[in-house]
Amino acid sequence: MADDDVLRAPHVLEYPYVRSVGPVIGAFLTGLRQGRILGARSQAVDGTATVVVPPTEYDPVTGRDVGELVEVGPAGVVTTWSWASEPLLDQPLGRPFAWALVQLDGADTAMLHAVDAGSPEAMASGMRVTPRWKPAGERQGRIQDIECFVPEPGAP
């Protein structure tokens, strides 16, 4: 059978969908567009309150609805980190940087983000960092509205 005799038809397999983010994640993303970081106040079984950042619709420990949204940070502390010496194409920076868990001031959990410290020697657990935001006109309500975190001026 010649190749010209084979019938061909294009076939595209896709699963298009639109995700609704809901009131909690929606408020978090709106806050990012405004240059603010929001967390969700949560009430544990023993009555202690914690602030979860990024906020979730439900408390990650108890499964209960979260309470009010509160502004945190914007600065915080690196709790742990890993150096990316050869960033991949879709990563936030096109030069070496650190992936870090950053616990923002006023939060009880840490969020994963990039830290532009320049070298692994400039990174340390416990160092203070602050966000470097995209310009206000370029923010879209995405986690990438925070380009990365950078060491706080005067931080060791």
GICORSUL-V255409 format. One line per field, one symbol per residue. phi: phi as a letter, one per 30 degrees, with the letter a starting at -180 (. if undefined). A space follows every 50 residues. Layout:
BEGIN
phi = ???
END
This chain:
BEGIN
phi = .ddddddbbdbccbbdabcddidddeddddeeddibccbcdbcdedjdcb ccbddcdbedccidedcdcbdbiddabdcaabdcdbedecddbcbeacdb cccdejccbccdadbccjadddcadjddbbdcddeedcdbibeddddacb edeidd
END
